[in-house]
Amino acid sequence: MKQLTVSPLFLLLALFSTMANGVVISGTVVDSTFQPMKAVVELSSPTQVVAASNGTFSFVVEPNKNYTLTATSINSTFRETNEMNVGNQDVHFDIVLITPAGFESDVTDLNETLGELAQPETPLNALEDTTIPITWIIALLTIVIGIGVVYLYRNKPISPKKVKDTQPVTPAIQLPQITLPAAPTTVELDSFKVELLKLLKEKGGAVEQKELRRELPWSEARVSIEISELEKMGKLKKVKKGRANLVKLI
């Protein structure tokens, strides 16, 4: 049976053909203040990995396909995954890595709980040992006070009745009451947040984040920032739904 061989020249020509007909996906990984940050960016189908030391990344892919783009911080603390539909044109896509809501408070509560569980309980024998001496002290003090009262009563001299001097009572000074202005109970929403909440209500109160990106004339970074700030205000909640993020009104 004749063995089929592929020449290196053929493989090189195939690589050049893919690069010539492919499109470029590029962008920058930023933090919540829109500053570039170091991260590892991975693209699916086929898998490509780039170490973005200055935050920037770039991939050459086939057109008219769906891809999954994942960015992970250097210390593997934060991760963001996005689904992309690539056409025939180059795509610029920025990724925002934001701290998950409630992460630090959950760790603090766990440490406090572990600290309470680690404290040793007071043995029952120790409580009984401290109760007996206290009872003796109370009984001894009662006897001493009783003897002192009897002694003072028997040796009290008889004195004529004295008229009790009356002293004028100084009226209490009333200070004027100071009423502090009440703290504002509501926080003003900027135009971005108002528009995003309005679109959510029109969509029935729940919609995927990528659909919000298509409906709003903003960048992916702006949509992520506004959703995170509204989540901290208690206006909405972002939950995972498969590989997508579902944004719901509260």
C-alpha positions as semicolon CSV with decimal commas, in nm:
position;residue;x (nm);y (nm);z (nm)
1;M;0,000;0,000;0,000
2;K;0,142;0,337;-0,107
3;Q;0,195;0,589;0,181
4;L;0,062;0,942;0,127
5;T;0,308;1,220;0,209
6;V;0,250;1,596;0,236
7;S;0,530;1,828;0,137
8;P;0,631;2,117;0,368
9;L;0,576;2,357;0,079
10;F;0,211;2,250;0,057
11;L;0,160;2,310;0,431
12;L;0,323;2,654;0,407
13;L;0,097;2,750;0,115
14;A;-0,211;2,631;0,311
15;L;-0,107;2,847;0,611
16;F;-0,061;3,156;0,393
17;S;-0,402;3,091;0,233
18;T;-0,574;3,079;0,575
19;M;-0,405;3,403;0,686
20;A;-0,499;3,574;0,359
21;N;-0,866;3,472;0,383
22;G;-0,897;3,504;0,764
23;V;-1,016;3,794;0,982
24;V;-0,845;3,944;1,287
25;I;-0,994;3,951;1,639
26;S;-0,806;4,204;1,851
27;G;-0,864;4,403;2,166
28;T;-0,744;4,501;2,514
29;V;-0,805;4,349;2,860
30;V;-0,884;4,630;3,110
31;D;-0,987;4,657;3,475
32;S;-1,289;4,844;3,617
33;T;-1,105;5,177;3,571
34;F;-1,038;5,097;3,202
35;Q;-0,665;5,055;3,263
36;P;-0,487;4,773;3,069
37;M;-0,401;4,472;3,284
38;K;-0,195;4,155;3,238
39;A;-0,405;3,851;3,146
40;V;-0,416;3,524;2,953
41;V;-0,662;3,529;2,660
42;E;-0,791;3,203;2,507
43;L;-0,992;3,156;2,185
44;S;-1,185;2,837;2,101
45;S;-1,224;2,638;1,775
46;P;-0,934;2,587;1,729
47;T;-0,781;2,674;2,066
48;Q;-0,541;2,969;2,059
49;V;-0,379;3,119;2,371
50;V;-0,210;3,459;2,404
51;A;-0,029;3,599;2,711
52;A;-0,135;3,965;2,706
53;S;0,153;4,118;2,905
54;N;0,039;4,474;2,826
55;G;-0,330;4,389;2,800
56;T;-0,350;4,367;2,419
57;F;-0,426;4,049;2,221
58;S;-0,482;3,946;1,858
59;F;-0,599;3,629;1,677
60;V;-0,635;3,535;1,308
61;V;-0,947;3,317;1,258
62;E;-1,176;3,189;0,985
63;P;-1,467;3,419;0,890
64;N;-1,839;3,350;0,940
65;K;-1,799;3,137;1,255
66;N;-1,886;3,155;1,626
67;Y;-1,603;3,175;1,880
68;T;-1,568;3,177;2,259
69;L;-1,323;3,435;2,397
70;T;-1,204;3,389;2,760
71;A;-0,978;3,628;2,957
72;T;-0,820;3,525;3,290
73;S;-0,612;3,748;3,519
74;I;-0,250;3,650;3,585
75;N;-0,331;3,537;3,941
76;S;-0,638;3,341;3,814
77;T;-0,869;3,542;4,043
78;F;-1,094;3,703;3,780
79;R;-1,230;3,554;3,454
80;E;-1,466;3,679;3,184
81;T;-1,609;3,468;2,896
82;N;-1,783;3,610;2,588
83;E;-1,950;3,451;2,286
84;M;-1,870;3,611;1,947
85;N;-2,018;3,582;1,597
86;V;-1,744;3,677;1,348
87;G;-1,834;3,780;0,991
88;N;-1,609;3,886;0,704
89;Q;-1,467;4,197;0,875
90;D;-1,196;4,239;1,141
91;V;-1,332;4,267;1,497
92;H;-1,206;4,487;1,783
93;F;-1,332;4,355;2,119
94;D;-1,231;4,487;2,466
95;I;-1,270;4,269;2,777
96;V;-1,336;4,411;3,126
97;L;-1,233;4,205;3,431
98;I;-1,437;4,314;3,735
99;T;-1,427;4,181;4,097
100;P;-1,732;3,956;4,167
101;A;-1,989;4,117;4,392
102;G;-1,978;4,005;4,760
103;F;-1,651;3,805;4,713
104;E;-1,454;3,989;4,985
105;S;-1,747;3,999;5,232
106;D;-1,803;3,621;5,197
107;V;-1,436;3,550;5,279
108;T;-1,450;3,780;5,585
109;D;-1,768;3,612;5,719
110;L;-1,609;3,268;5,671
111;N;-1,295;3,369;5,863
112;E;-1,504;3,509;6,151
113;T;-1,712;3,191;6,168
114;L;-1,401;2,970;6,175
115;G;-1,252;3,191;6,449
116;E;-1,564;3,150;6,667
117;L;-1,564;2,773;6,619
118;A;-1,195;2,756;6,717
119;Q;-1,254;2,921;7,059
120;P;-1,256;2,658;7,339
121;E;-1,572;2,617;7,543
122;T;-1,563;2,673;7,920
123;P;-1,571;2,338;8,103
124;L;-1,871;2,277;8,330
125;N;-1,644;2,191;8,624
126;A;-1,476;2,531;8,601
127;L;-1,816;2,708;8,631
128;E;-1,907;2,504;8,938
129;D;-1,572;2,580;9,103
130;T;-1,622;2,958;9,065
131;T;-1,984;2,952;9,192
132;I;-1,903;2,816;9,541
133;P;-1,653;3,088;9,649
134;I;-1,890;3,365;9,528
135;T;-2,170;3,222;9,747
136;W;-1,945;3,225;10,052
137;I;-1,839;3,586;9,987
138;I;-2,204;3,705;9,953
139;A;-2,302;3,530;10,280
140;L;-2,002;3,680;10,464
141;L;-2,079;4,033;10,339
142;T;-2,443;3,997;10,449
143;I;-2,339;3,902;10,804
144;V;-2,089;4,191;10,829
145;I;-2,343;4,448;10,707
146;G;-2,608;4,316;10,950
147;I;-2,370;4,346;11,247
148;G;-2,275;4,700;11,146
149;V;-2,640;4,813;11,120
150;V;-2,723;4,673;11,466
151;Y;-2,416;4,841;11,621
152;L;-2,495;5,182;11,471
153;Y;-2,863;5,162;11,573
154;R;-2,783;5,089;11,941
155;N;-2,518;5,364;11,973
156;K;-2,705;5,641;11,788
157;P;-2,738;5,956;12,012
158;I;-3,080;6,117;12,061
159;S;-3,077;6,470;11,906
160;P;-3,348;6,736;11,891
161;K;-3,559;6,753;11,582
162;K;-3,410;6,987;11,326
163;V;-3,593;7,173;11,064
164;K;-3,478;7,072;10,725
165;D;-3,346;7,365;10,528
166;T;-3,507;7,410;10,195
167;Q;-3,282;7,508;9,914
168;P;-3,406;7,651;9,590
169;V;-3,393;7,410;9,303
170;T;-3,194;7,535;9,009
171;P;-3,406;7,501;8,697
172;A;-3,258;7,281;8,430
173;I;-3,119;7,461;8,128
174;Q;-3,293;7,356;7,810
175;L;-3,067;7,348;7,511
176;P;-3,214;7,434;7,172
177;Q;-3,286;7,133;6,959
178;I;-3,079;7,109;6,643
179;T;-3,236;6,925;6,353
180;L;-2,985;6,778;6,113
181;P;-3,081;6,757;5,747
182;A;-3,193;6,411;5,646
183;A;-2,949;6,212;5,437
184;P;-3,060;6,150;5,081
185;T;-3,229;5,813;5,045
186;T;-3,201;5,786;4,668
187;V;-2,906;5,799;4,433
188;E;-2,936;5,983;4,104
189;L;-2,888;5,762;3,800
190;D;-2,696;5,892;3,501
191;S;-2,828;5,874;3,146
192;F;-2,647;5,546;3,073
193;K;-2,809;5,366;3,366
194;V;-3,155;5,512;3,292
195;E;-3,136;5,396;2,930
196;L;-3,017;5,046;3,030
197;L;-3,297;5,003;3,290
198;K;-3,554;5,129;3,038
199;L;-3,440;4,871;2,781
200;L;-3,459;4,593;3,043
201;K;-3,820;4,687;3,126
202;E;-3,910;4,687;2,756
203;K;-3,758;4,335;2,723
204;G;-3,972;4,199;3,007
205;G;-3,722;4,248;3,291
206;A;-3,469;3,979;3,190
207;V;-3,237;3,963;2,890
208;E;-2,891;3,824;2,804
209;Q;-2,596;4,063;2,828
210;K;-2,492;4,009;2,466
211;E;-2,842;4,114;2,352
212;L;-2,810;4,437;2,554
213;R;-2,480;4,498;2,374
214;R;-2,655;4,464;2,038
215;E;-2,943;4,695;2,136
216;L;-2,733;4,972;2,297
217;P;-2,491;5,191;2,099
218;W;-2,210;5,133;2,352
219;S;-1,896;4,927;2,373
220;E;-1,886;4,594;2,558
221;A;-1,673;4,756;2,830
222;R;-1,932;5,032;2,892
223;V;-2,218;4,778;2,912
224;S;-2,024;4,564;3,165
225;I;-1,939;4,867;3,384
226;E;-2,298;4,997;3,391
227;I;-2,438;4,650;3,476
228;S;-2,187;4,606;3,763
229;E;-2,267;4,951;3,912
230;L;-2,645;4,893;3,889
231;E;-2,596;4,553;4,056
232;K;-2,416;4,719;4,349
233;M;-2,710;4,968;4,377
234;G;-2,953;4,677;4,399
235;K;-3,131;4,768;4,074
236;L;-3,056;4,445;3,888
237;K;-2,878;4,109;3,918
238;K;-2,644;3,926;3,678
239;V;-2,657;3,546;3,682
240;K;-2,485;3,278;3,473
241;K;-2,699;3,099;3,214
242;G;-2,480;2,841;3,044
243;R;-2,201;3,036;2,874
244;A;-2,402;3,358;2,870
245;N;-2,482;3,618;3,140
246;L;-2,852;3,682;3,214
247;V;-2,935;4,033;3,343
248;K;-3,254;4,058;3,550
249;L;-3,435;4,350;3,715
250;I;-3,484;4,328;4,093
